[in-house]
Amino acid sequence: MNWFNVCLGAVLMLMSVPVVASELPTQDISEIISKEEFLSYENVADFIEHSPKVTEFVAPEADDIEQYGSDVMKTLTGSDCDRDGKMDSNPECNAVFYKLWMKYQL
């Protein structure tokens, strides 16, 4: 079982090569999302749902370790609304949507 966990962890890490956001140049989100694409979203929930997904490894909680053992790995998957390679919170996604809405309002 331990060998399986090591192999699974290695595969997951290779599939989600982290990108350090500080190394990326800051880019205006409107250069990434066109007006046509933005107008295709019905609302902010639709915008968040169709944003790219990012998976991050997080520390397992005590309950996870107790239930699955010390070799357990835990991940979270969320939306990358500003397309910078990091998972964004709901307020961050709302802010990106609002910025685009302000720029592209009719």
C-alpha positions in Angstrom: 0.0 0.0 0.0 2.9 2.4 0.8 4.4 1.9 -2.7 1.1 2.7 -4.3 0.8 6.0 -2.3 4.3 7.0 -3.3 3.6 6.3 -7.0 0.3 8.1 -6.9 1.9 11.1 -5.2 4.6 11.2 -7.8 2.1 11.1 -10.6 -0.1 13.8 -9.1 2.9 16.0 -8.5 4.1 15.6 -12.1 0.6 16.4 -13.4 0.4 19.6 -11.4 3.8 21.3 -11.9 3.6 24.4 -9.8 4.2 27.8 -11.4 5.5 30.5 -9.1 3.2 33.5 -9.7 5.9 36.0 -8.8 7.9 34.8 -11.9 5.0 35.5 -14.2 4.6 39.0 -15.6 1.5 40.8 -14.3 -1.0 40.8 -17.1 -4.3 42.7 -17.4 -7.1 40.1 -17.3 -8.8 41.8 -20.3 -5.8 40.8 -22.4 -6.7 37.1 -21.6 -10.5 37.2 -21.7 -12.0 39.0 -24.7 -15.2 41.0 -24.6 -16.9 38.3 -26.7 -15.8 35.5 -24.2 -16.9 37.6 -21.2 -20.3 38.4 -22.7 -20.8 34.6 -23.2 -21.1 34.1 -19.4 -24.6 34.4 -17.9 -23.4 35.6 -14.5 -20.5 35.5 -12.0 -21.3 31.9 -11.1 -21.1 30.8 -14.8 -17.8 32.7 -15.1 -16.4 30.9 -12.0 -17.6 27.6 -13.2 -16.0 27.9 -16.6 -12.7 29.3 -15.3 -9.7 26.9 -15.4 -9.3 24.6 -12.4 -6.2 24.4 -10.2 -5.4 21.6 -7.8 -3.2 22.2 -4.8 -1.8 19.8 -2.2 -2.7 20.7 1.4 -1.8 19.2 4.8 -4.1 16.4 5.8 -6.2 17.0 9.0 -5.9 14.8 12.0 -9.2 13.0 11.1 -7.8 12.2 7.6 -4.6 10.7 9.1 -6.6 8.7 11.7 -8.9 7.3 9.0 -6.5 6.7 6.1 -3.1 6.5 7.8 0.0 8.6 7.9 0.7 8.3 4.2 -2.5 10.1 3.2 -2.3 13.1 0.8 -5.0 15.7 0.5 -5.8 18.0 -2.4 -8.1 20.9 -3.1 -9.4 21.9 -6.5 -10.7 25.4 -7.2 -11.0 28.0 -9.9 -8.3 30.2 -11.3 -10.4 33.2 -12.3 -7.6 35.6 -13.0 -5.6 32.9 -15.0 -2.4 33.3 -12.9 -1.9 29.6 -12.0 -3.2 30.0 -8.4 -6.5 29.0 -6.9 -8.7 32.0 -6.2 -11.1 32.6 -3.4 -14.7 33.4 -4.2 -14.2 37.2 -3.4 -11.2 37.2 -5.7 -13.2 35.7 -8.5 -16.0 38.2 -7.9 -13.5 41.0 -8.1 -12.1 39.7 -11.5 -15.6 39.4 -12.8 -16.5 42.9 -11.7 -13.3 44.4 -13.2 -14.2 42.8 -16.6 -17.8 43.8 -16.2 -16.7 47.4 -15.7 -14.4 47.3 -18.7 -16.9 45.6 -21.0 -20.2 47.1 -19.9 -22.3 48.3 -22.7 
